[in-house]
Each structure stands twice: as structure tokens, then as C-alpha cells.
Amino acid sequence: MSYPTKIKAVGINETGGVEVIQDLEIPFPEVKPSDLLIKVEWAGINFIDTYLRSGLYPIPQRPLPIAKEVSGVILELPSDQTILESPNFRSRGFKKGGRVALDRLGSLQEYVAIDWNSTVYAVPDGISARVAGAALLQGLTTLAQVTESYEVKKGDAVLIHTVAGGVGLLHAQLAKARGATVIGTTSTVEKAELAKLHGADHVILYKQENTVERVLELTNGEGVNVIYDGVGKATFNDDFKMIKRKGTIVSFGNASGPVDPVNLFKLVEKNVKLLRPTVTNYTVTLEERNYYSAELWRLVSSGILRINIHAEFPFTAEGVRQAHIDLTTGKTTGKLLIKVAD
């Protein structure tokens, strides 16, 4: 099969506001003998894209197609026959024409080449590329955090900041499925109702209520076992007032800005555990990737995790700019997608 020499992408050559997002023309990707070649159909928009675009996180290449999460169809398997015959390759479930979703910086482009033994995941029959593109990054983040960052158990009290966002809704569903009491924060009554439909027992309107007082009231003054905080700077210091003795704070995002440097003595008063995890460090080994992807697709297929898609945007600089604006101004509930191809 012949492929074009140039392909379309949307991305950045410099950091800054949304105006730096451009329509790009880039070379067709180099395909190595160990690579899968994928035709991209959908891209998920995540906060990490905005951190890279703004310069909060260093960008690894210029130009950088500005998405870390995409899904699509395998056009070519690795050309190395020894790979195709290996048990490890066979365990991944890849097949020509099969759907995949992948976690890879710089993927908002028409075609992607990626090593089979990396963060690319076969999507089972019954889950569309659209849903897979919306579920992968936030789903793996949620699953790893409620399993390894802090293992949520029956009877736990869990606090989830911005519970009506894409990650927040998934955290709420999975924590509730594991038997926890779920407390969330959000900005509007409408978002609170959505969060309750996804497992939240109590939702605090942080613009109208004192979050610390309400959490302590709901937990009889003890605080919660774990806090999942993707907000960052604006909420971090109050987390220490709401966490239970020997509780765990999982700080995983910077939606309001990065957290200031932490004095370790902040952990002393309640013997608090503090983590700053990233999902890619939970999916390093083949065993981890196989386990977490299988569990994610099981949860999605069974309906335990419902994937909420808030809006779709066109595969243009203008479309991606608007997606970044909507995500960072609190207008969204659930996932934002870019439709790359039919």
C-alpha cells in the first residue's frame, strides 16, 4: 500500500496562548521494523496538552502535534518476523485492521508510527475507536490511582476535586463501585447533579460553600481517607486540613497552576502520605500495560465506567484552540475529542 509523503497535523512550534496552535504539514512518519502504523481517527484533549502548549512542561520536539492520546486503526504490523512470532507480541492482541488507542506525546496527526512494546493498546470488539479515544488516558489514570496511588476500599471516604470533569467522573464511578463514600467539589448545581448520577454521594459547590468545613462536617471531623486533586495550586494547602490521620493526598494535576514547593514537615501532623503520580510510570512493563488495559476495557464494556463525551471539535487549528479554551475555562463536563478522520 502506498502512503503520502506529507501529512496533516495540528500543533505548536512555540509555547504560549492558544494562538500558537497551528495547522501543520509534516513528513509521513518513519516506520521502524518494530512499529505499528496507525491511521488516527480520534484524539482526546487533556490538561497535559495545555501544560505543554503554555510552556509549563517542556516540549520534546518542534513542531509538536498537540495531543497525547489518540485512537484509530492498525494499517501495518511490525515487519520484523521474530516480533510477530513472539509470545509477548501475541499477548498484546494487535491485528491488521484492528482498533488501538495509544498514549504518546505528539500524536495529533493523520498517521502515527509507534513501537508495539510501548503504551499502545488493542481495543476489543464492542468498543468503538471514538469511545476508546475518550477513555484511554483518563481511564488509565483513574484506574491506576484508585488501585496503586491509594487502593480505595469499601467504607473509605474519598474526596475528588472537580468531580464533574472527565477524570473526576471516572474517579467517582470507580470509587463508588468499590464501596466508598464519594465526596466531590464542583462549581455549579448542574455539574453537581451530573456528578451524583455518576456515583458522588455529596457534592460541594466550592464557589458557595466552605469546602473544608463541609468535608469535616460530612466525616464527623475526621477527614477523608484519600484526596484526588487535579486542581493543584488553588486546593493543595486546604487538602491537609481535610485529610484523615494516616490519609493519602494524590496531587496529579495543575489546572489552577503548579503546587508550590512542599515542606516535608507538612506531613508530620497527621502522618500523611503525599504522591505526585503520572500514569506513564504505572504502565512501564508489559505486565502492567496488559493488566491495566484489560481492566479498563472490562470496566468500560460492563458499564461500570461510563465514558462521557462532552463535545467534538474539527481537526483544525481553530478547532483545537477552542477545545483548549473550553477545557481551561471550566465549561466542560466529561471528555473533549478531535475528529481526525472518519
KEROTOR-963135 format. One record per residue (C-alpha): residue number from 1; x, y, z negated. Coordinates in steps of 0.001 Angstrom, whole numbers. Each point is the difference from the previous one (the first is absolute). Layout:
N
+------+---------+---------+---------+
| rofi |      c1 |      c2 |      c3 |
+------+---------+---------+---------+
|  NUM |       X |       Y |       Z |
...
+------+---------+---------+---------+
***
This chain:
342
+------+---------+---------+---------+
| rofi |      c1 |      c2 |      c3 |
+------+---------+---------+---------+
|    1 |       0 |       0 |       0 |
|    2 |    1322 |    3457 |     876 |
|    3 |     -66 |    2863 |   -2475 |
|    4 |     385 |    3784 |     406 |
|    5 |    3343 |    1713 |    -570 |
|    6 |   -1631 |    2849 |   -1952 |
|    7 |   -2851 |    -148 |   -2507 |
|    8 |   -2163 |    2453 |   -1900 |
|    9 |     517 |     755 |   -3696 |
|   10 |   -1084 |    2643 |   -2486 |
|   11 |    2539 |    1196 |   -2530 |
|   12 |    2534 |    2557 |   -1175 |
|   13 |    3437 |    1328 |     895 |
|   14 |     192 |    2210 |   -3090 |
|   15 |   -1671 |     224 |   -3397 |
|   16 |   -2594 |    2543 |   -1045 |
|   17 |   -3730 |     615 |     189 |
|   18 |   -2408 |   -1820 |    2271 |
|   19 |    1084 |    2231 |    2875 |
|   20 |    3202 |   -2073 |     366 |
|   21 |   -2033 |   -3042 |    1139 |
|   22 |     425 |    -366 |    3772 |
|   23 |   -1012 |   -2182 |    2904 |
|   24 |    3146 |   -1915 |     966 |
|   25 |    1285 |   -2057 |    2896 |
|   26 |    2591 |   -2534 |   -1144 |
|   27 |    1816 |   -2981 |    1553 |
|   28 |   -1659 |   -3401 |     -15 |
|   29 |    1331 |   -1766 |   -3121 |
|   30 |    3038 |   -2237 |     213 |
|   31 |   -1141 |   -3596 |    -558 |
|   32 |    2569 |   -2220 |   -1714 |
|   33 |     -59 |   -3836 |     166 |
|   34 |   -1463 |    -139 |   -3529 |
|   35 |   -2711 |    2597 |     665 |
|   36 |   -3728 |    -110 |     486 |
|   37 |   -1264 |    2468 |    2600 |
|   38 |   -3294 |    1533 |   -1061 |
|   39 |   -2521 |    2143 |    1835 |
|   40 |   -1279 |    2431 |   -2627 |
|   41 |   -3765 |     485 |    -260 |
|   42 |    -490 |    1765 |   -3352 |
|   43 |    2123 |    2034 |   -2401 |
|   44 |    -777 |     743 |   -3626 |
|   45 |     661 |    3449 |   -1444 |
|   46 |    1577 |     -60 |   -3465 |
|   47 |    1388 |    2571 |   -2437 |
|   48 |    3522 |   -1195 |     748 |
|   49 |    -442 |    1364 |    3531 |
|   50 |    -616 |    3450 |   -1471 |
|   51 |    3018 |    -323 |   -2320 |
|   52 |    2223 |    -804 |    2981 |
|   53 |   -1501 |    2746 |    2120 |
|   54 |     403 |    2622 |   -2751 |
|   55 |    3582 |    -985 |    -801 |
|   56 |    -708 |   -1324 |   -3499 |
|   57 |    1416 |   -3326 |    1183 |
|   58 |    2985 |     -93 |    2393 |
|   59 |    -870 |   -1048 |    3539 |
|   60 |    2049 |   -2904 |    1407 |
|   61 |     -17 |    1050 |    3662 |
|   62 |    -857 |    2806 |    2389 |
|   63 |   -2437 |     -70 |    1598 |
|   64 |   -2051 |   -1914 |   -2568 |
|   65 |   -3373 |   -1376 |    1144 |
|   66 |   -1953 |     945 |   -3114 |
|   67 |   -1724 |   -3163 |   -1272 |
|   68 |    1233 |   -2838 |   -2190 |
|   69 |   -2965 |   -2338 |     461 |
|   70 |   -1354 |   -1320 |    3300 |
|   71 |   -1854 |   -2996 |    1354 |
|   72 |    -326 |   -1540 |    3418 |
|   73 |     636 |   -3037 |    2185 |
|   74 |    3151 |   -2074 |     541 |
|   75 |    1092 |     229 |    3631 |
|   76 |    3267 |   -1907 |    -348 |
|   77 |    1424 |   -2424 |   -2551 |
|   78 |    3738 |    -137 |    -803 |
|   79 |    2046 |   -1255 |    2940 |
|   80 |    2369 |   -1943 |   -2288 |
|   81 |   -1215 |   -3601 |     190 |
|   82 |    1633 |    -969 |   -3290 |
|   83 |   -2163 |    2600 |   -1742 |
|   84 |   -3185 |   -1317 |    1613 |
|   85 |     824 |   -3520 |   -1199 |
|   86 |     870 |     995 |   -3583 |
|   87 |   -2382 |    -873 |   -2885 |
|   88 |     252 |    3545 |   -1331 |
|   89 |   -1203 |    1486 |    3279 |
|   90 |   -2831 |   -2497 |     200 |
|   91 |   -1069 |     923 |   -3529 |
|   92 |    -735 |    3557 |    1147 |
|   93 |   -2821 |    -957 |    2371 |
|   94 |    1088 |    2109 |    2983 |
|   95 |   -1334 |    -834 |    3449 |
|   96 |     -47 |    1767 |    3321 |
|   97 |   -3240 |    1950 |     267 |
|   98 |    -493 |    -178 |   -3763 |
|   99 |    -731 |    3027 |   -2153 |
|  100 |    2570 |    1416 |   -2416 |
|  101 |     365 |    2899 |   -2411 |
|  102 |    3345 |    1430 |    -983 |
|  103 |    1676 |    2298 |   -2483 |
|  104 |    2774 |    1830 |    1862 |
|  105 |    1090 |    3628 |      32 |
|  106 |    -313 |    1665 |    3369 |
|  107 |   -2780 |   -2053 |    1552 |
|  108 |   -2505 |    2508 |    1405 |
|  109 |     722 |    -990 |    3600 |
|  110 |   -1537 |   -2172 |    2692 |
|  111 |    2395 |   -2943 |    -432 |
|  112 |    2099 |   -1149 |   -2947 |
|  113 |    2779 |   -2596 |    -191 |
|  114 |     604 |   -1457 |   -3464 |
|  115 |    2007 |   -2898 |   -1396 |
|  116 |   -2307 |   -2927 |    -769 |
|  117 |    1646 |    -460 |   -3414 |
|  118 |   -1050 |    3384 |   -1359 |
|  119 |   -3111 |    1812 |   -1186 |
|  120 |   -2241 |   -1108 |    2865 |
|  121 |   -2987 |   -2187 |    -767 |
|  122 |   -2205 |   -2254 |    2100 |
|  123 |   -3675 |     915 |    -330 |
|  124 |   -2410 |   -2933 |    -301 |
|  125 |   -3005 |    -529 |    2234 |
|  126 |   -2995 |    1849 |   -1354 |
|  127 |    1901 |    3183 |    -881 |
|  128 |     174 |    2578 |    2771 |
|  129 |    3099 |    2005 |     855 |
|  130 |   -1944 |    3092 |   -1126 |
|  131 |    -641 |   -1378 |   -3473 |
|  132 |    3521 |   -1421 |    -230 |
|  133 |    1460 |    3398 |     885 |
|  134 |   -2040 |    1574 |   -2763 |
|  135 |     682 |   -2693 |   -2594 |
|  136 |    3676 |    -872 |     187 |
|  137 |    2021 |    2666 |   -1769 |
|  138 |   -2547 |    1076 |   -2587 |
|  139 |   -1115 |   -3597 |    -520 |
|  140 |    3515 |   -1329 |    -591 |
|  141 |     721 |    2979 |   -2268 |
|  142 |   -3084 |    -708 |   -2078 |
|  143 |     545 |   -3733 |    -156 |
|  144 |    3654 |     273 |   -1026 |
|  145 |    -720 |    2657 |   -2596 |
|  146 |   -2818 |   -1869 |   -1749 |
|  147 |    2049 |   -3215 |     159 |
|  148 |    3589 |    1035 |    -726 |
|  149 |     208 |    3652 |   -1066 |
|  150 |   -2571 |    -885 |   -2637 |
|  151 |   -1987 |   -3227 |     139 |
|  152 |   -3589 |    1078 |    -562 |
|  153 |   -1898 |   -2448 |   -2207 |
|  154 |   -3511 |    -498 |   -1271 |
|  155 |    -747 |    2475 |   -2758 |
|  156 |    2583 |    2596 |    1063 |
|  157 |    -876 |    3681 |     253 |
|  158 |    1377 |    1450 |    3242 |
|  159 |     254 |    3660 |    1032 |
|  160 |     209 |     774 |    3722 |
|  161 |     656 |    3564 |    1096 |
|  162 |   -1801 |    1146 |    3177 |
|  163 |   -2089 |   -3144 |    -128 |
|  164 |   -2019 |     875 |    3127 |
|  165 |    3033 |     127 |    2285 |
|  166 |    1163 |   -2859 |    2199 |
|  167 |    2308 |   -1558 |   -2600 |
|  168 |   -2253 |     930 |   -2909 |
|  169 |   -3021 |   -1845 |    1384 |
|  170 |    2111 |   -3126 |     482 |
|  171 |    1476 |     229 |   -3492 |
|  172 |   -3490 |     369 |   -1448 |
|  173 |   -1360 |   -3020 |    1850 |
|  174 |    2874 |   -2304 |    -890 |
|  175 |     252 |    1104 |   -3640 |
|  176 |   -3748 |    -531 |    -405 |
|  177 |     224 |   -3432 |    1650 |
|  178 |    2620 |    -940 |   -2595 |
|  179 |   -2319 |     933 |   -2868 |
|  180 |    1343 |    3430 |    -968 |
|  181 |   -1923 |    3075 |   -1078 |
|  182 |     742 |    2519 |    2737 |
|  183 |     238 |    3721 |    -703 |
|  184 |     645 |    2341 |    2897 |
|  185 |     489 |    3679 |     688 |
|  186 |   -1318 |    1897 |    3006 |
|  187 |   -1125 |    3457 |    1063 |
|  188 |   -3695 |    -210 |     970 |
|  189 |   -3216 |   -1737 |    -960 |
|  190 |    -200 |   -1566 |    3459 |
|  191 |    3454 |   -1511 |    -351 |
|  192 |    -871 |   -1228 |   -3490 |
|  193 |   -3032 |   -1862 |    1333 |
|  194 |    2134 |   -1631 |    2696 |
|  195 |    2550 |   -1101 |   -2597 |
|  196 |   -2742 |   -1556 |   -2131 |
|  197 |   -1186 |   -1982 |    3009 |
|  198 |    3535 |   -1404 |     196 |
|  199 |     367 |   -1121 |   -3587 |
|  200 |     677 |    3082 |   -2104 |
|  201 |   -1816 |    -167 |   -3346 |
|  202 |     656 |    3628 |    -952 |
|  203 |    1003 |    2880 |    2264 |
|  204 |    1325 |    3275 |   -1382 |
|  205 |    -498 |    3177 |    2031 |
|  206 |    3379 |    1537 |    -743 |
|  207 |   -1014 |    3477 |    1201 |
|  208 |   -2867 |     120 |   -2520 |
|  209 |    1104 |   -2270 |   -2844 |
|  210 |    3071 |    -365 |   -2191 |
|  211 |    1509 |   -3221 |    1273 |
|  212 |    2094 |    -723 |   -3099 |
|  213 |   -2929 |     509 |   -2371 |
|  214 |   -2343 |   -2157 |    2091 |
|  215 |    2465 |   -2878 |     336 |
|  216 |     667 |     -46 |   -3736 |
|  217 |   -3736 |     197 |    -677 |
|  218 |    -686 |   -2943 |    2321 |
|  219 |    2764 |   -2099 |   -1616 |
|  220 |    -776 |     838 |   -3659 |
|  221 |    3167 |    2045 |    -236 |
|  222 |    2326 |   -2835 |    1024 |
|  223 |     642 |     915 |    3621 |
|  224 |     229 |   -2289 |    3010 |
|  225 |    2241 |   -3003 |     653 |
|  226 |    1187 |    1313 |    3346 |
|  227 |    -158 |    3183 |    2054 |
|  228 |     355 |     -85 |    3789 |
|  229 |    1061 |    3506 |     996 |
|  230 |     449 |     966 |    3637 |
|  231 |    -458 |    3712 |    -724 |
|  232 |    3380 |     722 |   -1570 |
|  233 |     924 |    3375 |   -1410 |
|  234 |   -3480 |    1215 |    -985 |
|  235 |    -985 |   -3061 |   -2048 |
|  236 |    3246 |   -1584 |   -1186 |
|  237 |     493 |    1749 |   -3352 |
|  238 |   -3587 |    -656 |   -1080 |
|  239 |     456 |   -3700 |     790 |
|  240 |    2079 |    -318 |   -3169 |
|  241 |   -2930 |    1313 |   -2050 |
|  242 |   -2402 |   -2595 |    1450 |
|  243 |    2150 |   -3109 |      57 |
|  244 |    -404 |   -2622 |   -2698 |
|  245 |    2842 |   -1095 |   -2275 |
|  246 |    2174 |   -2386 |    2042 |
|  247 |   -1911 |    1024 |    3116 |
|  248 |    1336 |     434 |    3532 |
|  249 |      25 |    3104 |    2199 |
|  250 |     339 |    -770 |    3708 |
|  251 |     959 |    3224 |    1769 |
|  252 |      -4 |    -700 |    3725 |
|  253 |    -834 |    3177 |    1889 |
|  254 |     599 |    3722 |     361 |
|  255 |   -3319 |    1354 |    1288 |
|  256 |     338 |    3093 |   -2233 |
|  257 |    3795 |     110 |     228 |
|  258 |    2846 |   -2105 |   -1404 |
|  259 |     232 |    -678 |   -3718 |
|  260 |    2637 |    1974 |   -1899 |
|  261 |    2977 |   -1924 |   -1423 |
|  262 |   -1062 |   -2083 |   -2995 |
|  263 |    1639 |       4 |   -3417 |
|  264 |     127 |   -3638 |   -1136 |
|  265 |   -1053 |    1068 |   -3480 |
|  266 |   -3509 |     542 |    1417 |
|  267 |    -322 |   -3803 |     -54 |
|  268 |     895 |    -354 |   -3672 |
|  269 |   -3186 |    1170 |   -1709 |
|  270 |   -2131 |   -2906 |    1296 |
|  271 |    2611 |   -2372 |    1450 |
|  272 |   -1335 |     843 |    3445 |
|  273 |    1160 |   -1736 |    3166 |
|  274 |     479 |    2303 |    2997 |
|  275 |     333 |   -1191 |    3603 |
|  276 |     501 |    1778 |    3305 |
|  277 |    -565 |   -2908 |    2426 |
|  278 |     -92 |    -162 |    3777 |
|  279 |   -1777 |   -2777 |    1847 |
|  280 |    2997 |    -796 |    2196 |
|  281 |    1909 |   -1180 |   -3071 |
|  282 |   -2788 |   -2487 |    -738 |
|  283 |     139 |   -1464 |    3525 |
|  284 |    3729 |    -599 |     457 |
|  285 |     131 |   -3786 |     242 |
|  286 |   -1794 |   -2313 |    2394 |
|  287 |   -1818 |   -1572 |   -2941 |
|  288 |   -1208 |    3381 |   -1240 |
|  289 |   -1193 |    1063 |    3435 |
|  290 |   -1844 |   -3262 |     573 |
|  291 |   -1580 |      50 |   -3459 |
|  292 |   -1183 |    3590 |      -6 |
|  293 |   -1262 |      18 |    3575 |
|  294 |   -1918 |   -3258 |    -473 |
|  295 |   -1565 |    1314 |   -3189 |
|  296 |    -884 |    3345 |    1585 |
|  297 |   -1721 |   -1598 |    2998 |
|  298 |   -1828 |   -2399 |   -2347 |
|  299 |   -1330 |    2888 |   -2074 |
|  300 |   -1070 |    1946 |    3104 |
|  301 |   -1600 |   -3028 |    1693 |
|  302 |   -1936 |    -918 |   -3160 |
|  303 |   -1298 |    3527 |    -506 |
|  304 |    1685 |     402 |   -3379 |
|  305 |    1893 |    2902 |    1579 |
|  306 |   -2204 |    2170 |    2201 |
|  307 |    1990 |    2211 |    2366 |
|  308 |   -1506 |    3457 |     292 |
|  309 |     888 |    1873 |    3193 |
|  310 |    -773 |    3684 |    -430 |
|  311 |     791 |    1259 |    3508 |
|  312 |    1797 |    -701 |    3273 |
|  313 |    2116 |    2521 |    1896 |
|  314 |    1362 |      46 |    3560 |
|  315 |    3573 |    -957 |     868 |
|  316 |    1096 |    3596 |     560 |
|  317 |    2019 |    2559 |   -1930 |
|  318 |   -3216 |    1902 |    -691 |
|  319 |   -1699 |   -3128 |   -1325 |
|  320 |    2883 |    -918 |   -2293 |
|  321 |     296 |    3571 |   -1274 |
|  322 |   -3662 |     -17 |    -979 |
|  323 |     387 |   -3366 |   -1733 |
|  324 |    2889 |    1383 |   -2086 |
|  325 |   -2040 |    3085 |    -892 |
|  326 |   -3043 |   -2014 |   -1038 |
|  327 |    2081 |   -2412 |   -2071 |
|  328 |    1902 |    2686 |   -1910 |
|  329 |   -2980 |    2267 |    -690 |
|  330 |   -2101 |   -2616 |   -1787 |
|  331 |   -2651 |    -304 |    2694 |
|  332 |     228 |   -3757 |     391 |
|  333 |   -1270 |   -3150 |   -1677 |
|  334 |    1546 |   -3172 |    1294 |
|  335 |    2284 |    -420 |    2987 |
|  336 |     905 |    2214 |    2959 |
|  337 |     905 |   -1688 |    3283 |
|  338 |    1509 |    1038 |    3323 |
|  339 |   -1457 |   -1878 |    2984 |
|  340 |    3076 |    -680 |    2121 |
|  341 |   -1512 |   -2343 |    2621 |
|  342 |   -3146 |   -1992 |     699 |
+------+---------+---------+---------+
***
